[in-house]
Amino acid sequence: MRLVLPRFGREDAGVFVVTTILALVYGIIHDHLTAALSPEYFLFGKDLASDPRPFRWAVTVLAAKASWPLGLLAGMALRIANEPSPRLPQRLPIRRLLGFIAIPMATAALAALMLGASPVSFDPWDQHAVAEMLAGPARAAAFVRVWRIHIGSYLGGALGLLLAVALVRRRRAPR
């Protein structure tokens, strides 16, 4: 079996740009909301205390650096899922493909809310001890909550992307 790499065109570039911009917007809003809950998470957990820029600007830069590659990855995954093959020769129109971008964003937000709302007393990874060292006993609970929100976003986004890819493939299946 010979591996044929997909050819990327102008429409594909549009998918990459849209997914990257949406990931940037999600990441920046996400990090600014969580920075309000626990500045210590960013100051000490992400080492922004040593960043000379104003705190909110440093959070924005950190969010952008973390989220743009994920948006590009999501665009690539959706585009490859839409690649013609002998079994699935037809591609979804780009507008329909772009509709699937909402899935990983929604699952990321949902998982972030669910993990963020989990009881801080449930601590199988001993996060509270680490948070106490970094943020102090009075701010440890908020630090743990923000930490969990971030873990939830990454896990939810990954699971949502897998779901979106599967749904793209399913929509392309012959009926």
Disulfide bonds with the S-S distance in Angstrom:
none
